[in-house]
Amino acid sequence: MTDPKPKPHAAPRIVVVGSINMDFSAVVQMLPRPGETVLGSAFEENPGGKGANQAVAAAPLGASSAVVGRVGNDAIGQQLLCSLQENQVDVATVN
């Protein structure tokens, strides 16, 4: 006989081992040829990395999400950690 009260399921735990990096993008009129310098009209920094992106994508789906990786001990590393934490990703194993 089955239990009439379904047991609550724990949220799945997702642990991603992968890259955590900052993407730098510039808007230019044309791609430079080898050795050529071109001026950009805009510049953006966006957190990324295949591992970080997967961990961030899992969090809003109800999973407990964590990432294992490394970041630099600089301002960009701190930005990456803050971005992951803002997206409910556990960064306890990032060093």
PDB file of N, CA, C and O in Angstrom:
ATOM      1  N   MET A   1       0.839  -1.177   0.000  1.00  0.00           N
ATOM      2  CA  MET A   1       0.000   0.000   0.000  1.00  0.00           C
ATOM      3  C   MET A   1       0.888   1.246   0.000  1.00  0.00           C
ATOM      4  O   MET A   1       1.894   1.303   0.707  1.00  0.00           O
ATOM      5  N   THR A   2       0.507   2.232  -0.793  1.00  0.00           N
ATOM      6  CA  THR A   2       1.293   3.450  -0.883  1.00  0.00           C
ATOM      7  C   THR A   2       0.919   4.410   0.233  1.00  0.00           C
ATOM      8  O   THR A   2      -0.209   4.415   0.726  1.00  0.00           O
ATOM      9  N   ASP A   3       1.891   5.218   0.616  1.00  0.00           N
ATOM     10  CA  ASP A   3       1.683   6.217   1.654  1.00  0.00           C
ATOM     11  C   ASP A   3       0.793   7.317   1.081  1.00  0.00           C
ATOM     12  O   ASP A   3       1.134   7.884   0.043  1.00  0.00           O
ATOM     13  N   PRO A   4      -0.343   7.645   1.721  1.00  0.00           N
ATOM     14  CA  PRO A   4      -1.240   8.661   1.167  1.00  0.00           C
ATOM     15  C   PRO A   4      -0.642  10.066   1.183  1.00  0.00           C
ATOM     16  O   PRO A   4      -1.048  10.919   0.393  1.00  0.00           O
ATOM     17  N   LYS A   5       0.316  10.315   2.072  1.00  0.00           N
ATOM     18  CA  LYS A   5       0.945  11.632   2.120  1.00  0.00           C
ATOM     19  C   LYS A   5       2.302  11.563   1.414  1.00  0.00           C
ATOM     20  O   LYS A   5       3.220  10.899   1.895  1.00  0.00           O
ATOM     21  N   PRO A   6       2.425  12.236   0.296  1.00  0.00           N
ATOM     22  CA  PRO A   6       3.730  12.203  -0.376  1.00  0.00           C
ATOM     23  C   PRO A   6       4.783  12.901   0.492  1.00  0.00           C
ATOM     24  O   PRO A   6       4.520  13.926   1.121  1.00  0.00           O
ATOM     25  N   LYS A   7       5.966  12.319   0.504  1.00  0.00           N
ATOM     26  CA  LYS A   7       7.066  12.899   1.268  1.00  0.00           C
ATOM     27  C   LYS A   7       7.690  14.026   0.460  1.00  0.00           C
ATOM     28  O   LYS A   7       7.884  13.910  -0.751  1.00  0.00           O
ATOM     29  N   PRO A   8       8.004  15.123   1.153  1.00  0.00           N
ATOM     30  CA  PRO A   8       8.636  16.223   0.413  1.00  0.00           C
ATOM     31  C   PRO A   8      10.031  15.816  -0.050  1.00  0.00           C
ATOM     32  O   PRO A   8      10.780  15.159   0.672  1.00  0.00           O
ATOM     33  N   HIS A   9      10.349  16.216  -1.249  1.00  0.00           N
ATOM     34  CA  HIS A   9      11.657  15.908  -1.813  1.00  0.00           C
ATOM     35  C   HIS A   9      12.601  17.076  -1.523  1.00  0.00           C
ATOM     36  O   HIS A   9      12.220  18.242  -1.621  1.00  0.00           O
ATOM     37  N   ALA A  10      13.798  16.745  -1.177  1.00  0.00           N
ATOM     38  CA  ALA A  10      14.811  17.787  -0.994  1.00  0.00           C
ATOM     39  C   ALA A  10      15.166  18.364  -2.358  1.00  0.00           C
ATOM     40  O   ALA A  10      15.110  17.677  -3.378  1.00  0.00           O
ATOM     41  N   ALA A  11      15.531  19.631  -2.349  1.00  0.00           N
ATOM     42  CA  ALA A  11      15.943  20.261  -3.604  1.00  0.00           C
ATOM     43  C   ALA A  11      17.189  19.556  -4.127  1.00  0.00           C
ATOM     44  O   ALA A  11      18.084  19.229  -3.348  1.00  0.00           O
ATOM     45  N   PRO A  12      17.261  19.317  -5.427  1.00  0.00           N
ATOM     46  CA  PRO A  12      18.460  18.687  -5.977  1.00  0.00           C
ATOM     47  C   PRO A  12      19.689  19.545  -5.695  1.00  0.00           C
ATOM     48  O   PRO A  12      19.608  20.774  -5.690  1.00  0.00           O
ATOM     49  N   ARG A  13      20.803  18.905  -5.466  1.00  0.00           N
ATOM     50  CA  ARG A  13      22.069  19.627  -5.233  1.00  0.00           C
ATOM     51  C   ARG A  13      22.921  19.481  -6.482  1.00  0.00           C
ATOM     52  O   ARG A  13      23.293  18.376  -6.877  1.00  0.00           O
ATOM     53  N   ILE A  14      23.220  20.612  -7.091  1.00  0.00           N
ATOM     54  CA  ILE A  14      24.029  20.656  -8.302  1.00  0.00           C
ATOM     55  C   ILE A  14      25.391  21.235  -7.932  1.00  0.00           C
ATOM     56  O   ILE A  14      25.470  22.328  -7.372  1.00  0.00           O
ATOM     57  N   VAL A  15      26.452  20.515  -8.239  1.00  0.00           N
ATOM     58  CA  VAL A  15      27.810  21.011  -8.036  1.00  0.00           C
ATOM     59  C   VAL A  15      28.504  21.004  -9.396  1.00  0.00           C
ATOM     60  O   VAL A  15      28.608  19.964 -10.047  1.00  0.00           O
ATOM     61  N   VAL A  16      28.970  22.161  -9.808  1.00  0.00           N
ATOM     62  CA  VAL A  16      29.610  22.312 -11.108  1.00  0.00           C
ATOM     63  C   VAL A  16      31.097  22.572 -10.896  1.00  0.00           C
ATOM     64  O   VAL A  16      31.472  23.450 -10.119  1.00  0.00           O
ATOM     65  N   VAL A  17      31.936  21.817 -11.581  1.00  0.00           N
ATOM     66  CA  VAL A  17      33.372  22.064 -11.589  1.00  0.00           C
ATOM     67  C   VAL A  17      33.684  22.665 -12.954  1.00  0.00           C
ATOM     68  O   VAL A  17      33.526  22.010 -13.984  1.00  0.00           O
ATOM     69  N   GLY A  18      34.129  23.918 -12.950  1.00  0.00           N
ATOM     70  CA  GLY A  18      34.373  24.536 -14.246  1.00  0.00           C
ATOM     71  C   GLY A  18      34.939  25.929 -14.143  1.00  0.00           C
ATOM     72  O   GLY A  18      35.322  26.391 -13.068  1.00  0.00           O
ATOM     73  N   SER A  19      34.982  26.580 -15.268  1.00  0.00           N
ATOM     74  CA  SER A  19      35.627  27.886 -15.371  1.00  0.00           C
ATOM     75  C   SER A  19      34.741  29.008 -14.834  1.00  0.00           C
ATOM     76  O   SER A  19      33.514  28.971 -14.928  1.00  0.00           O
ATOM     77  N   ILE A  20      35.411  29.994 -14.276  1.00  0.00           N
ATOM     78  CA  ILE A  20      34.776  31.221 -13.791  1.00  0.00           C
ATOM     79  C   ILE A  20      35.639  32.343 -14.337  1.00  0.00           C
ATOM     80  O   ILE A  20      36.805  32.462 -13.958  1.00  0.00           O
ATOM     81  N   ASN A  21      35.096  33.164 -15.212  1.00  0.00           N
ATOM     82  CA  ASN A  21      35.919  34.217 -15.784  1.00  0.00           C
ATOM     83  C   ASN A  21      35.098  35.450 -16.119  1.00  0.00           C
ATOM     84  O   ASN A  21      33.868  35.413 -16.131  1.00  0.00           O
ATOM     85  N   MET A  22      35.799  36.541 -16.388  1.00  0.00           N
ATOM     86  CA  MET A  22      35.169  37.787 -16.796  1.00  0.00           C
ATOM     87  C   MET A  22      35.349  37.926 -18.300  1.00  0.00           C
ATOM     88  O   MET A  22      36.463  37.831 -18.814  1.00  0.00           O
ATOM     89  N   ASP A  23      34.244  38.152 -18.997  1.00  0.00           N
ATOM     90  CA  ASP A  23      34.291  38.366 -20.441  1.00  0.00           C
ATOM     91  C   ASP A  23      34.453  39.859 -20.706  1.00  0.00           C
ATOM     92  O   ASP A  23      33.754  40.677 -20.108  1.00  0.00           O
ATOM     93  N   PHE A  24      35.370  40.215 -21.596  1.00  0.00           N
ATOM     94  CA  PHE A  24      35.576  41.605 -22.007  1.00  0.00           C
ATOM     95  C   PHE A  24      35.134  41.737 -23.454  1.00  0.00           C
ATOM     96  O   PHE A  24      35.597  40.992 -24.318  1.00  0.00           O
ATOM     97  N   SER A  25      34.238  42.683 -23.724  1.00  0.00           N
ATOM     98  CA  SER A  25      33.724  42.886 -25.085  1.00  0.00           C
ATOM     99  C   SER A  25      33.882  44.348 -25.490  1.00  0.00           C
ATOM    100  O   SER A  25      33.629  45.256 -24.698  1.00  0.00           O
ATOM    101  N   ALA A  26      34.298  44.556 -26.718  1.00  0.00           N
ATOM    102  CA  ALA A  26      34.422  45.906 -27.260  1.00  0.00           C
ATOM    103  C   ALA A  26      33.663  45.981 -28.579  1.00  0.00           C
ATOM    104  O   ALA A  26      33.639  45.023 -29.352  1.00  0.00           O
ATOM    105  N   VAL A  27      33.051  47.125 -28.821  1.00  0.00           N
ATOM    106  CA  VAL A  27      32.353  47.364 -30.085  1.00  0.00           C
ATOM    107  C   VAL A  27      33.318  48.127 -30.992  1.00  0.00           C
ATOM    108  O   VAL A  27      33.820  49.192 -30.633  1.00  0.00           O
ATOM    109  N   VAL A  28      33.563  47.564 -32.169  1.00  0.00           N
ATOM    110  CA  VAL A  28      34.463  48.193 -33.145  1.00  0.00           C
ATOM    111  C   VAL A  28      33.775  48.235 -34.509  1.00  0.00           C
ATOM    112  O   VAL A  28      32.851  47.466 -34.774  1.00  0.00           O
ATOM    113  N   GLN A  29      34.235  49.136 -35.361  1.00  0.00           N
ATOM    114  CA  GLN A  29      33.659  49.269 -36.699  1.00  0.00           C
ATOM    115  C   GLN A  29      34.063  48.114 -37.610  1.00  0.00           C
ATOM    116  O   GLN A  29      33.295  47.699 -38.478  1.00  0.00           O
ATOM    117  N   MET A  30      35.284  47.597 -37.405  1.00  0.00           N
ATOM    118  CA  MET A  30      35.764  46.483 -38.224  1.00  0.00           C
ATOM    119  C   MET A  30      36.763  45.675 -37.403  1.00  0.00           C
ATOM    120  O   MET A  30      37.357  46.190 -36.456  1.00  0.00           O
ATOM    121  N   LEU A  31      36.943  44.429 -37.762  1.00  0.00           N
ATOM    122  CA  LEU A  31      37.925  43.598 -37.081  1.00  0.00           C
ATOM    123  C   LEU A  31      39.324  44.027 -37.498  1.00  0.00           C
ATOM    124  O   LEU A  31      39.560  44.302 -38.675  1.00  0.00           O
ATOM    125  N   PRO A  32      40.241  44.087 -36.566  1.00  0.00           N
ATOM    126  CA  PRO A  32      41.611  44.489 -36.933  1.00  0.00           C
ATOM    127  C   PRO A  32      42.331  43.403 -37.713  1.00  0.00           C
ATOM    128  O   PRO A  32      42.106  42.212 -37.494  1.00  0.00           O
ATOM    129  N   ARG A  33      43.186  43.819 -38.611  1.00  0.00           N
ATOM    130  CA  ARG A  33      44.075  42.891 -39.309  1.00  0.00           C
ATOM    131  C   ARG A  33      45.286  42.653 -38.413  1.00  0.00           C
ATOM    132  O   ARG A  33      45.501  43.422 -37.476  1.00  0.00           O
ATOM    133  N   PRO A  34      46.073  41.632 -38.662  1.00  0.00           N
ATOM    134  CA  PRO A  34      47.251  41.384 -37.821  1.00  0.00           C
ATOM    135  C   PRO A  34      48.124  42.629 -37.678  1.00  0.00           C
ATOM    136  O   PRO A  34      48.522  43.231 -38.675  1.00  0.00           O
ATOM    137  N   GLY A  35      48.418  43.013 -36.438  1.00  0.00           N
ATOM    138  CA  GLY A  35      49.257  44.156 -36.149  1.00  0.00           C
ATOM    139  C   GLY A  35      48.545  45.500 -36.173  1.00  0.00           C
ATOM    140  O   GLY A  35      49.147  46.522 -35.844  1.00  0.00           O
ATOM    141  N   GLU A  36      47.268  45.517 -36.558  1.00  0.00           N
ATOM    142  CA  GLU A  36      46.522  46.766 -36.679  1.00  0.00           C
ATOM    143  C   GLU A  36      45.799  47.082 -35.359  1.00  0.00           C
ATOM    144  O   GLU A  36      45.350  46.176 -34.657  1.00  0.00           O
ATOM    145  N   THR A  37      45.695  48.361 -35.039  1.00  0.00           N
ATOM    146  CA  THR A  37      44.946  48.830 -33.879  1.00  0.00           C
ATOM    147  C   THR A  37      43.687  49.521 -34.371  1.00  0.00           C
ATOM    148  O   THR A  37      43.740  50.348 -35.282  1.00  0.00           O
ATOM    149  N   VAL A  38      42.550  49.180 -33.764  1.00  0.00           N
ATOM    150  CA  VAL A  38      41.296  49.858 -34.101  1.00  0.00           C
ATOM    151  C   VAL A  38      40.710  50.433 -32.816  1.00  0.00           C
ATOM    152  O   VAL A  38      40.929  49.895 -31.730  1.00  0.00           O
ATOM    153  N   LEU A  39      39.972  51.516 -32.945  1.00  0.00           N
ATOM    154  CA  LEU A  39      39.334  52.152 -31.795  1.00  0.00           C
ATOM    155  C   LEU A  39      37.961  51.543 -31.558  1.00  0.00           C
ATOM    156  O   LEU A  39      37.229  51.229 -32.496  1.00  0.00           O
ATOM    157  N   GLY A  40      37.636  51.387 -30.297  1.00  0.00           N
ATOM    158  CA  GLY A  40      36.327  50.871 -29.936  1.00  0.00           C
ATOM    159  C   GLY A  40      35.405  51.991 -29.489  1.00  0.00           C
ATOM    160  O   GLY A  40      35.865  53.021 -28.995  1.00  0.00           O
ATOM    161  N   SER A  41      34.110  51.793 -29.659  1.00  0.00           N
ATOM    162  CA  SER A  41      33.134  52.810 -29.258  1.00  0.00           C
ATOM    163  C   SER A  41      32.422  52.439 -27.957  1.00  0.00           C
ATOM    164  O   SER A  41      31.736  53.279 -27.375  1.00  0.00           O
ATOM    165  N   ALA A  42      32.570  51.204 -27.495  1.00  0.00           N
ATOM    166  CA  ALA A  42      31.941  50.771 -26.239  1.00  0.00           C
ATOM    167  C   ALA A  42      32.729  49.592 -25.693  1.00  0.00           C
ATOM    168  O   ALA A  42      33.385  48.864 -26.439  1.00  0.00           O
ATOM    169  N   PHE A  43      32.655  49.419 -24.386  1.00  0.00           N
ATOM    170  CA  PHE A  43      33.366  48.340 -23.726  1.00  0.00           C
ATOM    171  C   PHE A  43      32.484  47.806 -22.609  1.00  0.00           C
ATOM    172  O   PHE A  43      31.870  48.584 -21.879  1.00  0.00           O
ATOM    173  N   GLU A  44      32.415  46.475 -22.465  1.00  0.00           N
ATOM    174  CA  GLU A  44      31.610  45.847 -21.417  1.00  0.00           C
ATOM    175  C   GLU A  44      32.401  44.748 -20.736  1.00  0.00           C
ATOM    176  O   GLU A  44      33.227  44.082 -21.359  1.00  0.00           O
ATOM    177  N   GLU A  45      32.138  44.564 -19.443  1.00  0.00           N
ATOM    178  CA  GLU A  45      32.657  43.439 -18.671  1.00  0.00           C
ATOM    179  C   GLU A  45      31.445  42.645 -18.192  1.00  0.00           C
ATOM    180  O   GLU A  45      30.531  43.213 -17.594  1.00  0.00           O
ATOM    181  N   ASN A  46      31.430  41.340 -18.449  1.00  0.00           N
ATOM    182  CA  ASN A  46      30.320  40.489 -18.027  1.00  0.00           C
ATOM    183  C   ASN A  46      30.853  39.207 -17.414  1.00  0.00           C
ATOM    184  O   ASN A  46      31.705  38.543 -18.004  1.00  0.00           O
ATOM    185  N   PRO A  47      30.351  38.850 -16.217  1.00  0.00           N
ATOM    186  CA  PRO A  47      30.770  37.588 -15.609  1.00  0.00           C
ATOM    187  C   PRO A  47      30.369  36.421 -16.496  1.00  0.00           C
ATOM    188  O   PRO A  47      29.307  36.439 -17.119  1.00  0.00           O
ATOM    189  N   GLY A  48      31.223  35.407 -16.550  1.00  0.00           N
ATOM    190  CA  GLY A  48      30.911  34.250 -17.380  1.00  0.00           C
ATOM    191  C   GLY A  48      31.771  33.066 -17.023  1.00  0.00           C
ATOM    192  O   GLY A  48      32.268  32.942 -15.904  1.00  0.00           O
ATOM    193  N   GLY A  49      31.933  32.208 -17.990  1.00  0.00           N
ATOM    194  CA  GLY A  49      32.645  30.949 -17.805  1.00  0.00           C
ATOM    195  C   GLY A  49      31.627  29.820 -17.850  1.00  0.00           C
ATOM    196  O   GLY A  49      30.543  29.940 -17.278  1.00  0.00           O
ATOM    197  N   LYS A  50      31.960  28.740 -18.515  1.00  0.00           N
ATOM    198  CA  LYS A  50      30.992  27.648 -18.676  1.00  0.00           C
ATOM    199  C   LYS A  50      30.530  27.098 -17.333  1.00  0.00           C
ATOM    200  O   LYS A  50      29.343  26.827 -17.153  1.00  0.00           O
ATOM    201  N   GLY A  51      31.444  26.932 -16.397  1.00  0.00           N
ATOM    202  CA  GLY A  51      31.053  26.411 -15.084  1.00  0.00           C
ATOM    203  C   GLY A  51      30.154  27.376 -14.334  1.00  0.00           C
ATOM    204  O   GLY A  51      29.109  26.983 -13.815  1.00  0.00           O
ATOM    205  N   ALA A  52      30.560  28.645 -14.275  1.00  0.00           N
ATOM    206  CA  ALA A  52      29.766  29.655 -13.574  1.00  0.00           C
ATOM    207  C   ALA A  52      28.385  29.800 -14.205  1.00  0.00           C
ATOM    208  O   ALA A  52      27.385  29.894 -13.493  1.00  0.00           O
ATOM    209  N   ASN A  53      28.323  29.818 -15.526  1.00  0.00           N
ATOM    210  CA  ASN A  53      27.035  29.963 -16.211  1.00  0.00           C
ATOM    211  C   ASN A  53      26.096  28.792 -15.903  1.00  0.00           C
ATOM    212  O   ASN A  53      24.895  28.994 -15.727  1.00  0.00           O
ATOM    213  N   GLN A  54      26.631  27.580 -15.837  1.00  0.00           N
ATOM    214  CA  GLN A  54      25.798  26.414 -15.519  1.00  0.00           C
ATOM    215  C   GLN A  54      25.276  26.493 -14.092  1.00  0.00           C
ATOM    216  O   GLN A  54      24.107  26.199 -13.845  1.00  0.00           O
ATOM    217  N   ALA A  55      26.129  26.885 -13.151  1.00  0.00           N
ATOM    218  CA  ALA A  55      25.707  26.992 -11.752  1.00  0.00           C
ATOM    219  C   ALA A  55      24.633  28.067 -11.596  1.00  0.00           C
ATOM    220  O   ALA A  55      23.660  27.865 -10.870  1.00  0.00           O
ATOM    221  N   VAL A  56      24.799  29.200 -12.266  1.00  0.00           N
ATOM    222  CA  VAL A  56      23.812  30.283 -12.206  1.00  0.00           C
ATOM    223  C   VAL A  56      22.490  29.829 -12.831  1.00  0.00           C
ATOM    224  O   VAL A  56      21.423  30.159 -12.314  1.00  0.00           O
ATOM    225  N   ALA A  57      22.547  29.087 -13.922  1.00  0.00           N
ATOM    226  CA  ALA A  57      21.327  28.625 -14.595  1.00  0.00           C
ATOM    227  C   ALA A  57      20.554  27.624 -13.742  1.00  0.00           C
ATOM    228  O   ALA A  57      19.327  27.573 -13.830  1.00  0.00           O
ATOM    229  N   ALA A  58      21.233  26.827 -12.919  1.00  0.00           N
ATOM    230  CA  ALA A  58      20.569  25.813 -12.102  1.00  0.00           C
ATOM    231  C   ALA A  58      19.833  26.419 -10.914  1.00  0.00           C
ATOM    232  O   ALA A  58      18.802  25.893 -10.494  1.00  0.00           O
ATOM    233  N   ALA A  59      20.347  27.515 -10.366  1.00  0.00           N
ATOM    234  CA  ALA A  59      19.781  28.091  -9.147  1.00  0.00           C
ATOM    235  C   ALA A  59      18.299  28.471  -9.270  1.00  0.00           C
ATOM    236  O   ALA A  59      17.528  28.104  -8.383  1.00  0.00           O
ATOM    237  N   PRO A  60      17.858  29.182 -10.309  1.00  0.00           N
ATOM    238  CA  PRO A  60      16.440  29.557 -10.377  1.00  0.00           C
ATOM    239  C   PRO A  60      15.497  28.385 -10.667  1.00  0.00           C
ATOM    240  O   PRO A  60      14.278  28.540 -10.595  1.00  0.00           O
ATOM    241  N   LEU A  61      16.048  27.224 -10.992  1.00  0.00           N
ATOM    242  CA  LEU A  61      15.220  26.052 -11.258  1.00  0.00           C
ATOM    243  C   LEU A  61      14.894  25.281  -9.985  1.00  0.00           C
ATOM    244  O   LEU A  61      14.278  24.217 -10.037  1.00  0.00           O
ATOM    245  N   GLY A  62      15.315  25.827  -8.833  1.00  0.00           N
ATOM    246  CA  GLY A  62      15.008  25.196  -7.560  1.00  0.00           C
ATOM    247  C   GLY A  62      16.110  24.306  -7.026  1.00  0.00           C
ATOM    248  O   GLY A  62      15.929  23.664  -5.992  1.00  0.00           O
ATOM    249  N   ALA A  63      17.224  24.251  -7.689  1.00  0.00           N
ATOM    250  CA  ALA A  63      18.332  23.419  -7.229  1.00  0.00           C
ATOM    251  C   ALA A  63      19.210  24.215  -6.278  1.00  0.00           C
ATOM    252  O   ALA A  63      19.323  25.436  -6.385  1.00  0.00           O
ATOM    253  N   SER A  64      19.826  23.505  -5.351  1.00  0.00           N
ATOM    254  CA  SER A  64      20.867  24.095  -4.533  1.00  0.00           C
ATOM    255  C   SER A  64      22.128  24.021  -5.385  1.00  0.00           C
ATOM    256  O   SER A  64      22.608  22.930  -5.697  1.00  0.00           O
ATOM    257  N   SER A  65      22.661  25.170  -5.757  1.00  0.00           N
ATOM    258  CA  SER A  65      23.713  25.222  -6.756  1.00  0.00           C
ATOM    259  C   SER A  65      25.031  25.678  -6.139  1.00  0.00           C
ATOM    260  O   SER A  65      25.062  26.624  -5.352  1.00  0.00           O
ATOM    261  N   ALA A  66      26.120  25.001  -6.500  1.00  0.00           N
ATOM    262  CA  ALA A  66      27.454  25.360  -6.045  1.00  0.00           C
ATOM    263  C   ALA A  66      28.419  25.224  -7.205  1.00  0.00           C
ATOM    264  O   ALA A  66      28.184  24.466  -8.146  1.00  0.00           O
ATOM    265  N   VAL A  67      29.520  25.978  -7.121  1.00  0.00           N
ATOM    266  CA  VAL A  67      30.539  25.899  -8.150  1.00  0.00           C
ATOM    267  C   VAL A  67      31.893  25.676  -7.478  1.00  0.00           C
ATOM    268  O   VAL A  67      32.183  26.244  -6.425  1.00  0.00           O
ATOM    269  N   VAL A  68      32.715  24.836  -8.112  1.00  0.00           N
ATOM    270  CA  VAL A  68      34.084  24.583  -7.669  1.00  0.00           C
ATOM    271  C   VAL A  68      34.997  25.192  -8.724  1.00  0.00           C
ATOM    272  O   VAL A  68      34.915  24.841  -9.901  1.00  0.00           O
ATOM    273  N   GLY A  69      35.861  26.097  -8.304  1.00  0.00           N
ATOM    274  CA  GLY A  69      36.761  26.729  -9.257  1.00  0.00           C
ATOM    275  C   GLY A  69      37.694  27.688  -8.557  1.00  0.00           C
ATOM    276  O   GLY A  69      37.785  27.711  -7.330  1.00  0.00           O
ATOM    277  N   ARG A  70      38.384  28.477  -9.356  1.00  0.00           N
ATOM    278  CA  ARG A  70      39.344  29.450  -8.823  1.00  0.00           C
ATOM    279  C   ARG A  70      39.114  30.796  -9.494  1.00  0.00           C
ATOM    280  O   ARG A  70      38.747  30.876 -10.666  1.00  0.00           O
ATOM    281  N   VAL A  71      39.340  31.850  -8.718  1.00  0.00           N
ATOM    282  CA  VAL A  71      39.345  33.205  -9.261  1.00  0.00           C
ATOM    283  C   VAL A  71      40.586  33.905  -8.736  1.00  0.00           C
ATOM    284  O   VAL A  71      41.176  33.471  -7.746  1.00  0.00           O
ATOM    285  N   GLY A  72      40.979  34.972  -9.384  1.00  0.00           N
ATOM    286  CA  GLY A  72      42.132  35.721  -8.941  1.00  0.00           C
ATOM    287  C   GLY A  72      41.863  36.479  -7.651  1.00  0.00           C
ATOM    288  O   GLY A  72      40.713  36.735  -7.295  1.00  0.00           O
ATOM    289  N   ASN A  73      42.931  36.834  -6.960  1.00  0.00           N
ATOM    290  CA  ASN A  73      42.841  37.603  -5.725  1.00  0.00           C
ATOM    291  C   ASN A  73      42.939  39.091  -6.070  1.00  0.00           C
ATOM    292  O   ASN A  73      43.855  39.784  -5.628  1.00  0.00           O
ATOM    293  N   ASP A  74      41.983  39.566  -6.864  1.00  0.00           N
ATOM    294  CA  ASP A  74      41.978  40.949  -7.314  1.00  0.00           C
ATOM    295  C   ASP A  74      40.539  41.443  -7.418  1.00  0.00           C
ATOM    296  O   ASP A  74      39.611  40.723  -7.050  1.00  0.00           O
ATOM    297  N   ALA A  75      40.346  42.646  -7.909  1.00  0.00           N
ATOM    298  CA  ALA A  75      39.008  43.235  -8.003  1.00  0.00           C
ATOM    299  C   ALA A  75      38.094  42.412  -8.908  1.00  0.00           C
ATOM    300  O   ALA A  75      36.908  42.267  -8.615  1.00  0.00           O
ATOM    301  N   ILE A  76      38.624  41.879  -9.991  1.00  0.00           N
ATOM    302  CA  ILE A  76      37.788  41.078 -10.896  1.00  0.00           C
ATOM    303  C   ILE A  76      37.351  39.793 -10.211  1.00  0.00           C
ATOM    304  O   ILE A  76      36.197  39.384 -10.343  1.00  0.00           O
ATOM    305  N   GLY A  77      38.250  39.155  -9.485  1.00  0.00           N
ATOM    306  CA  GLY A  77      37.884  37.957  -8.730  1.00  0.00           C
ATOM    307  C   GLY A  77      36.763  38.241  -7.749  1.00  0.00           C
ATOM    308  O   GLY A  77      35.842  37.437  -7.602  1.00  0.00           O
ATOM    309  N   GLN A  78      36.835  39.380  -7.076  1.00  0.00           N
ATOM    310  CA  GLN A  78      35.781  39.752  -6.124  1.00  0.00           C
ATOM    311  C   GLN A  78      34.454  40.011  -6.844  1.00  0.00           C
ATOM    312  O   GLN A  78      33.393  39.636  -6.345  1.00  0.00           O
ATOM    313  N   GLN A  79      34.514  40.651  -8.016  1.00  0.00           N
ATOM    314  CA  GLN A  79      33.299  40.874  -8.807  1.00  0.00           C
ATOM    315  C   GLN A  79      32.647  39.539  -9.187  1.00  0.00           C
ATOM    316  O   GLN A  79      31.426  39.393  -9.122  1.00  0.00           O
ATOM    317  N   LEU A  80      33.473  38.578  -9.581  1.00  0.00           N
ATOM    318  CA  LEU A  80      32.948  37.274  -9.985  1.00  0.00           C
ATOM    319  C   LEU A  80      32.283  36.571  -8.805  1.00  0.00           C
ATOM    320  O   LEU A  80      31.199  36.007  -8.952  1.00  0.00           O
ATOM    321  N   LEU A  81      32.922  36.600  -7.637  1.00  0.00           N
ATOM    322  CA  LEU A  81      32.334  35.984  -6.444  1.00  0.00           C
ATOM    323  C   LEU A  81      31.013  36.653  -6.078  1.00  0.00           C
ATOM    324  O   LEU A  81      30.035  35.970  -5.774  1.00  0.00           O
ATOM    325  N   CYS A  82      30.981  37.974  -6.105  1.00  0.00           N
ATOM    326  CA  CYS A  82      29.744  38.700  -5.786  1.00  0.00           C
ATOM    327  C   CYS A  82      28.628  38.358  -6.766  1.00  0.00           C
ATOM    328  O   CYS A  82      27.479  38.170  -6.365  1.00  0.00           O
ATOM    329  N   SER A  83      28.965  38.278  -8.041  1.00  0.00           N
ATOM    330  CA  SER A  83      27.965  37.945  -9.050  1.00  0.00           C
ATOM    331  C   SER A  83      27.370  36.559  -8.803  1.00  0.00           C
ATOM    332  O   SER A  83      26.155  36.379  -8.894  1.00  0.00           O
ATOM    333  N   LEU A  84      28.219  35.585  -8.493  1.00  0.00           N
ATOM    334  CA  LEU A  84      27.727  34.235  -8.210  1.00  0.00           C
ATOM    335  C   LEU A  84      26.828  34.238  -6.975  1.00  0.00           C
ATOM    336  O   LEU A  84      25.759  33.628  -6.987  1.00  0.00           O
ATOM    337  N   GLN A  85      27.252  34.918  -5.915  1.00  0.00           N
ATOM    338  CA  GLN A  85      26.457  34.966  -4.694  1.00  0.00           C
ATOM    339  C   GLN A  85      25.123  35.663  -4.925  1.00  0.00           C
ATOM    340  O   GLN A  85      24.104  35.231  -4.386  1.00  0.00           O
ATOM    341  N   GLU A  86      25.111  36.726  -5.712  1.00  0.00           N
ATOM    342  CA  GLU A  86      23.862  37.426  -6.038  1.00  0.00           C
ATOM    343  C   GLU A  86      22.896  36.516  -6.787  1.00  0.00           C
ATOM    344  O   GLU A  86      21.684  36.727  -6.759  1.00  0.00           O
ATOM    345  N   ASN A  87      23.435  35.509  -7.454  1.00  0.00           N
ATOM    346  CA  ASN A  87      22.617  34.546  -8.200  1.00  0.00           C
ATOM    347  C   ASN A  87      22.390  33.264  -7.416  1.00  0.00           C
ATOM    348  O   ASN A  87      22.090  32.224  -8.002  1.00  0.00           O
ATOM    349  N   GLN A  88      22.528  33.328  -6.099  1.00  0.00           N
ATOM    350  CA  GLN A  88      22.267  32.211  -5.181  1.00  0.00           C
ATOM    351  C   GLN A  88      23.130  30.980  -5.452  1.00  0.00           C
ATOM    352  O   GLN A  88      22.661  29.851  -5.311  1.00  0.00           O
ATOM    353  N   VAL A  89      24.376  31.190  -5.837  1.00  0.00           N
ATOM    354  CA  VAL A  89      25.318  30.099  -6.051  1.00  0.00           C
ATOM    355  C   VAL A  89      26.269  30.039  -4.845  1.00  0.00           C
ATOM    356  O   VAL A  89      26.838  31.054  -4.444  1.00  0.00           O
ATOM    357  N   ASP A  90      26.428  28.864  -4.288  1.00  0.00           N
ATOM    358  CA  ASP A  90      27.343  28.644  -3.164  1.00  0.00           C
ATOM    359  C   ASP A  90      28.781  28.702  -3.691  1.00  0.00           C
ATOM    360  O   ASP A  90      29.151  27.949  -4.592  1.00  0.00           O
ATOM    361  N   VAL A  91      29.585  29.602  -3.120  1.00  0.00           N
ATOM    362  CA  VAL A  91      30.959  29.786  -3.571  1.00  0.00           C
ATOM    363  C   VAL A  91      31.976  29.327  -2.509  1.00  0.00           C
ATOM    364  O   VAL A  91      33.141  29.723  -2.559  1.00  0.00           O
ATOM    365  N   ALA A  92      31.546  28.508  -1.565  1.00  0.00           N
ATOM    366  CA  ALA A  92      32.424  28.070  -0.473  1.00  0.00           C
ATOM    367  C   ALA A  92      33.661  27.318  -1.002  1.00  0.00           C
ATOM    368  O   ALA A  92      34.708  27.328  -0.355  1.00  0.00           O
ATOM    369  N   THR A  93      33.545  26.677  -2.158  1.00  0.00           N
ATOM    370  CA  THR A  93      34.669  25.904  -2.693  1.00  0.00           C
ATOM    371  C   THR A  93      35.409  26.643  -3.812  1.00  0.00           C
ATOM    372  O   THR A  93      36.186  26.040  -4.552  1.00  0.00           O
ATOM    373  N   VAL A  94      35.165  27.942  -3.928  1.00  0.00           N
ATOM    374  CA  VAL A  94      35.913  28.764  -4.886  1.00  0.00           C
ATOM    375  C   VAL A  94      37.049  29.434  -4.130  1.00  0.00           C
ATOM    376  O   VAL A  94      36.830  30.083  -3.107  1.00  0.00           O
ATOM    377  N   ASN A  95      38.254  29.275  -4.636  1.00  0.00           N
ATOM    378  CA  ASN A  95      39.378  29.954  -3.987  1.00  0.00           C
ATOM    379  C   ASN A  95      40.282  30.585  -5.020  1.00  0.00           C
ATOM    380  O   ASN A  95      41.286  31.204  -4.667  1.00  0.00           O
TER     381      ASN A  95
END
